[in-house]
Amino acid sequence: MYAERVLSGMRPTGRLHLGHYHGVLQNWVKLQHEHPCLFFVADWHALTTSYDEPGTIEQSTWDMVVDWLAAGVDPAQATIFIQSKVPEHAELHLLLSMMTPLGWLERVPTYKDQQEKLMHKDLTTYGFLGYPLLQAADILIYRADKVPVGEDQIPHIEFTREIARRFNHLYGREPGFEDKAKEAVKKLGSKRAKLYEELRTRYQERGEQEAIEQGHALIDEAQSLSHADRERLFGYLEGSSKMILAEPGALLTEASKMPGLDGQKMSKSYGNTIFLREDAESITKKIRTMQTDPQRVRRTDPGDPDKCPVWQLHQVYSNADVKTWVQAGCRSAGIGCIECKQPVIDGMLKEQEPMRERARMYEDDPALVRNIVADGCERARKLAQETMRDVREAIGLSYG
């Protein structure tokens, strides 16, 4: 099997807000300590819907990367890069487009959804139709086995798995594959080879899922195998030929619990955001002027926290004692709205303080950010080139 690897990307839409932090970045920071991670700026993806306003993409990219670093994404732990700086993404996308049925692209659920949402844009473009395939190429080129996604993105991962399967089926026929696979089985040693054959039979004759999982573990444990032999054993176990592109798995992430200033989901399009690295004065002002329970007209009127957007922010920033204090104080008119808002302001400023601290170094020296990205692009490109070498060879375009 391929190395354990997490891949995730974001379109450069400029400065990020707390919804991005609670929905994506907090998870990235956690994942970078658990797995090898690749995080990329999906600048080509930004062009699928903003092809007529490309001037903003470059600045948005740098702003976004600073926000990642401020949030705690660590370039010593994770590879940070820009999609368009690794042209192999485009080459794999092109080659995959030769064998991808049109119907597969048209049935991706977000295709129709986005067209309806962005009615003001002409999205009858080849790039927009093909963006799930570009997304598949982004994942497959790194042979990533884990892709953190929200519920709505699961069809994209399933689509990527289908593309990998189709590619391996069409191009994974290595000359003399079976003989080479049998030779590779012998290299497992007699005890393991016997177990491998049993598992292969159980899977291919009875379709036992457990057998394939045990077989994968068995191959992973065999340290001395070459990369090519390992791949042959995977293919032989499953009854396919050689596995060139790895099928990724979805790593389901929770949706952001971060509400906006009006109680709706935090989003730039609603104008209800608090940005990462926003200054303390601006945050304080935004929270203090937030709408509260409309029934609480005067300080002496009792309120209902469940009808107040500030209560939703207490869910994110306050401990149990503060929440009890809010519930009792609001319902009895024992506390005023300004008092109620203060713990939220304190919690938010405390969360942002280390982010502002980390960002300062990059804001003062933009060359640092560019160097981090240049190193990341170089590392990512090496991995992408390895995959493309195998892909070209499988298709018959290696001209060796």
Secondary structure in CASP SS format (residue, H / E / C, confidence):
PFRMAT SS
TARGET T0000
AUTHOR 0000-0000-0000
METHOD secondary structure of the structure
MODEL  1
M C 1.00
Y C 1.00
A C 1.00
E C 1.00
R C 1.00
V E 1.00
L E 1.00
S E 1.00
G E 1.00
M E 1.00
R C 1.00
P C 1.00
T C 1.00
G C 1.00
R C 1.00
L C 1.00
H E 1.00
L H 1.00
G H 1.00
H H 1.00
Y H 1.00
H H 1.00
G H 1.00
V H 1.00
L H 1.00
Q H 1.00
N H 1.00
W H 1.00
V H 1.00
K H 1.00
L H 1.00
Q C 1.00
H C 1.00
E C 1.00
H C 1.00
P C 1.00
C E 1.00
L E 1.00
F E 1.00
F E 1.00
V E 1.00
A C 1.00
D H 1.00
W H 1.00
H H 1.00
A H 1.00
L H 1.00
T H 1.00
T H 1.00
S H 1.00
Y C 1.00
D C 1.00
E C 1.00
P H 1.00
G H 1.00
T H 1.00
I H 1.00
E H 1.00
Q H 1.00
S H 1.00
T H 1.00
W H 1.00
D H 1.00
M H 1.00
V H 1.00
V H 1.00
D H 1.00
W H 1.00
L H 1.00
A H 1.00
A H 1.00
G C 1.00
V C 1.00
D C 1.00
P C 1.00
A C 1.00
Q C 1.00
A E 1.00
T E 1.00
I E 1.00
F E 1.00
I E 1.00
Q H 1.00
S H 1.00
K H 1.00
V C 1.00
P C 1.00
E H 1.00
H H 1.00
A H 1.00
E H 1.00
L H 1.00
H H 1.00
L H 1.00
L H 1.00
L H 1.00
S H 1.00
M C 1.00
M C 1.00
T C 1.00
P C 1.00
L H 1.00
G H 1.00
W H 1.00
L H 1.00
E H 1.00
R C 1.00
V C 1.00
P H 1.00
T H 1.00
Y H 1.00
K H 1.00
D H 1.00
Q H 1.00
Q H 1.00
E H 1.00
K H 1.00
L C 1.00
M C 1.00
H C 1.00
K C 1.00
D C 1.00
L C 1.00
T C 1.00
T C 1.00
Y H 1.00
G H 1.00
F H 1.00
L H 1.00
G C 1.00
Y H 1.00
P H 1.00
L H 1.00
L H 1.00
Q H 1.00
A H 1.00
A H 1.00
D H 1.00
I H 1.00
L H 1.00
I C 1.00
Y C 1.00
R C 1.00
A C 1.00
D C 1.00
K E 1.00
V E 1.00
P E 1.00
V E 1.00
G C 1.00
E H 1.00
D H 1.00
Q H 1.00
I H 1.00
P H 1.00
H H 1.00
I H 1.00
E H 1.00
F H 1.00
T H 1.00
R H 1.00
E H 1.00
I H 1.00
A H 1.00
R H 1.00
R H 1.00
F H 1.00
N H 1.00
H H 1.00
L H 1.00
Y H 1.00
G C 1.00
R C 1.00
E C 1.00
P C 1.00
G C 1.00
F H 1.00
E H 1.00
D H 1.00
K H 1.00
A H 1.00
K H 1.00
E H 1.00
A H 1.00
V H 1.00
K H 1.00
K C 1.00
L C 1.00
G C 1.00
S H 1.00
K H 1.00
R H 1.00
A H 1.00
K H 1.00
L H 1.00
Y H 1.00
E H 1.00
E H 1.00
L H 1.00
R H 1.00
T H 1.00
R H 1.00
Y H 1.00
Q H 1.00
E H 1.00
R H 1.00
G C 1.00
E C 1.00
Q H 1.00
E H 1.00
A H 1.00
I H 1.00
E H 1.00
Q H 1.00
G H 1.00
H H 1.00
A H 1.00
L H 1.00
I H 1.00
D H 1.00
E H 1.00
A C 1.00
Q C 1.00
S C 1.00
L C 1.00
S C 1.00
H H 1.00
A H 1.00
D H 1.00
R H 1.00
E H 1.00
R H 1.00
L H 1.00
F H 1.00
G H 1.00
Y H 1.00
L H 1.00
E H 1.00
G C 1.00
S C 1.00
S C 1.00
K C 1.00
M C 1.00
I C 1.00
L C 1.00
A C 1.00
E C 1.00
P C 1.00
G E 1.00
A E 1.00
L E 1.00
L E 1.00
T C 1.00
E C 1.00
A C 1.00
S C 1.00
K C 1.00
M C 1.00
P E 1.00
G C 1.00
L C 1.00
D C 1.00
G C 1.00
Q C 1.00
K E 1.00
M C 1.00
S C 1.00
K H 1.00
S H 1.00
Y H 1.00
G C 1.00
N C 1.00
T C 1.00
I C 1.00
F E 1.00
L C 1.00
R C 1.00
E C 1.00
D C 1.00
A H 1.00
E H 1.00
S H 1.00
I H 1.00
T H 1.00
K H 1.00
K H 1.00
I H 1.00
R H 1.00
T C 1.00
M C 1.00
Q C 1.00
T C 1.00
D C 1.00
P C 1.00
Q C 1.00
R C 1.00
V C 1.00
R C 1.00
R C 1.00
T C 1.00
D C 1.00
P C 1.00
G C 1.00
D C 1.00
P H 1.00
D H 1.00
K H 1.00
C C 1.00
P H 1.00
V H 1.00
W H 1.00
Q H 1.00
L H 1.00
H H 1.00
Q H 1.00
V H 1.00
Y H 1.00
S C 1.00
N C 1.00
A H 1.00
D H 1.00
V H 1.00
K H 1.00
T H 1.00
W H 1.00
V H 1.00
Q H 1.00
A H 1.00
G H 1.00
C H 1.00
R H 1.00
S C 1.00
A C 1.00
G C 1.00
I C 1.00
G C 1.00
C H 1.00
I H 1.00
E H 1.00
C H 1.00
K H 1.00
Q H 1.00
P H 1.00
V H 1.00
I H 1.00
D H 1.00
G H 1.00
M H 1.00
L H 1.00
K H 1.00
E H 1.00
Q H 1.00
E H 1.00
P H 1.00
M H 1.00
R H 1.00
E H 1.00
R H 1.00
A H 1.00
R H 1.00
M H 1.00
Y H 1.00
E H 1.00
D H 1.00
D C 1.00
P H 1.00
A H 1.00
L H 1.00
V H 1.00
R H 1.00
N H 1.00
I H 1.00
V H 1.00
A H 1.00
D H 1.00
G H 1.00
C H 1.00
E H 1.00
R H 1.00
A H 1.00
R H 1.00
K H 1.00
L H 1.00
A H 1.00
Q H 1.00
E H 1.00
T H 1.00
M H 1.00
R H 1.00
D H 1.00
V H 1.00
R H 1.00
E H 1.00
A H 1.00
I H 1.00
G C 1.00
L C 1.00
S C 1.00
Y C 1.00
G C 1.00
END
